[in-house]
């Protein structure tokens, strides 16, 4: 098999597998069904990908890379304030929500993985998503004056991301509940501004609680822990 033909065959298998995995999930999909749709011999999955698991990983990587290349994350510039970097992150997330085509097999597969995580996706999250999460942790850590891996920082990061993910996962339902809320540029700008300000308000409240708990005679609330003592200096 020539190099060009092998590349074409490999891509046909990925495209066919992507559609079937998006429709049926990893466990219900079969190599025979995938190869039938791609019009290739079943032995070629083992030849090109080492088996069904290897194929699934390749399909997920293709979908994730395609999504990230179309809508690259913006973690801000280190010369910016942490508030500005947080807004850049939120703005990029909301732009993705506005521009994404939910009908593609790649997006349908990624949404499925939010609820049926496969070990292959866990590996990709560590490789592609974790570095972004760490950068966000550094930004929020600056706002809280805590280390990036502190539990309070993690909770605040999850709250920020959760607000963005809600629009990504629930956009059709949001459209029914609030038909006047459309994801055009004007609304994306205002939503990004709102999420940023709302998050900064929550982060400030969390920091104030930690500072108060660390002060002499302060009472520790549910969010306060020994690490907060450094904030009292």
N, C-alpha and C positions, 0 to 999 in steps of 0.2 A: 504494500500500500504506500503510495507516494505521500510525502509530507503534507502537501496541500489537501489531498483527499482525506488523510487521517484527521487533519484539523477540521475539515468540513463535517466529517462523520461525528467527531467528538462534539461539535457544536450542535448538531442535530439531536444527539442524545441528550445534551443538557437542556435544550429547548423543550423536547418532549417530556423529559423527566420533570422539569420545572412545572409544567402545566398539570401533570398528574399528581405530583407531590402537593401542589397548591389545592387541587380538588379533593384529594383523598387522604393526604397525610403520609408520613413515612411508612407506617406499619401496614396500611392497606394497599399501598402501591406495590406493584410487582415488576420485576425486571423484564419479564415476558411482555407485560402490558406496555411498558416504556419502550422497549425495542420494537414492538409492533407499531406503535405510533410513529416512531422515528424511521421505521422501515429498514432496520439493520438486524444483523444476527445477534442473538442473546449473548454470545461469547464476547462480544465487543465491549460490554460493560466491564467485565473482568479485565479485559486487555487494556482499556483506557483508564479505568478508575479503580481497579482492584476489587470491585464488588459494589453492592448496593449502598453500603455505608459510605464508601469513598465517593460514589456518585452524588449522594445526598450532600455531602460536605462541599463538593465542587459546585453544586447547584446553589446552595446557600451563599457561598462565597461570591458567586456570580451576581446573585440578587442583591446582596449587601453592597458590593463594590459598585454596582450600577446605581443604586440608590444614593450612595455617598458621593459618587462622581457628579450626579445630576444636582444634588443638593448638599454641597460640602458644608461641614460644620464650621462655625465661626466661634473660636474660643477667645477672640479679642487679642489685642496687642499688649504685651507686658508693660508698655509705656502708658497704657490707659489706666484709669482708676479701676478698682474692682467693681464698682457700680457700672461703669461703662462696659467692662468685659462681660458682666452678667447680662446686660441688655443685648450685647452682640450675640451671645449664645442663644438667648430666648428668641431674638429676631430671626436667626437662621433656622431655628426649629419651626417657627410659625410659617416662614417662607416655604419650607418643605411641605407642610400641611396644605398650603394653598396650591402648590404646584404639582403635587403627587397625583398620579393616575392610579386610582385604587383598583382598576380593572385588570391591570397587568398581572401576570402570574407571579412576578417577583414580589410585588407589594402584597398580594394575597398570601403568598408563602411566608413572608416576614411577619405579617399580622397573625397568621396561624401559629408561628413560633413563639409569640408572646404568651400563648396559652398552652402550648404543647412542646415545651423546650426539649430538644434533642441534644445529646452530648456533642454532636458536631456544631450546633449553634453555640453551645457553651464555649467551645474553643474559639470560635470567631468573635464572640463577645469579648473574651480576654484579649484577643489580638487587635481588634478594630475599635471596640467601644470603650474598653477599660481606660485607654490613654486619655480619651475625652472626659471620662468621669473623673479621672485624677486631676485634669486641668480645672474642671469645674470645682472640685474639692479645694484646690489651691485658692481659687477666687473667693469661694464662700468662707474658707478658713481665714483669709485676710479680713473679711467683713466681721467675723466672729472673734478674731484675734485668738484663734485656736489652730492646732496642727490639722492638716488636711484629712488625716485618718481618724480624727476625733469623732465620737458617736454623734455629737450635736451637729457637726458639719455634715455628716452623712445624712441625717434626718432632714436637714434643710435642703441639701442637694436633691434628695428624693422628692421633696415637696415642689421644688422648682420644676423638675423634669415631669412630675406627675401632672402638673397643670397643662404642660404642652402635650403630653401623651393623650390626655383626655380628648383634646380636639382632634388628634390623629385617629384614635380608635373609635370615637363616638360621633364623628362629623355628620353622618347621615341622620342619627337620632337628634343631634343638636339642630339640624336643619328643619326637622319636624316640629320640635319644641319652640324654636326661635327662628321662624322663617325670615325675619328681617336681618338676621346675622349671616352675612355671606362672607366668604373668604377671599375678598378682593384685596388689592393693595392697601386701600384706605383702612379697611377693617383689620388687616394683618398688622399694620403699623400701630393702630390703637390697642389691639389685643396684646401685642408684644410690650407696649408701654405699660398697659395695665398689669400684666403678669409680672413684669420687672418691679414695678412700684409695690405691688401687693407682696411680692417675695421679699423685697428689701425691708418692708414694714415688719414682716414676720421674723426676719433675721435679726433686725434691731431689737425686737421684743425678746427674742431668745437670748441675745447677748446681754440685755439689761437684766434678765433674770439670773444669768450666770454671774454677772458682776455683783448683784445684790446678795446672792447666796455666798459668794466668796468674801464679802465684806465682814469685818468683825461683828459678831452677833447675828449674822445673816442666817436665815433658815433655808435649808436646802429643799427645793421643790422637786417635782418629778424629773425635770430636765437637768438638775444640778448634780455634779459629780466632783470627785476630788480634783480632776484636771482643771476645774474652773478656778482653783486657788490662785493660779498664775495671773488671772485677770485682775486680782485685787491689788497687785503691786503698782 
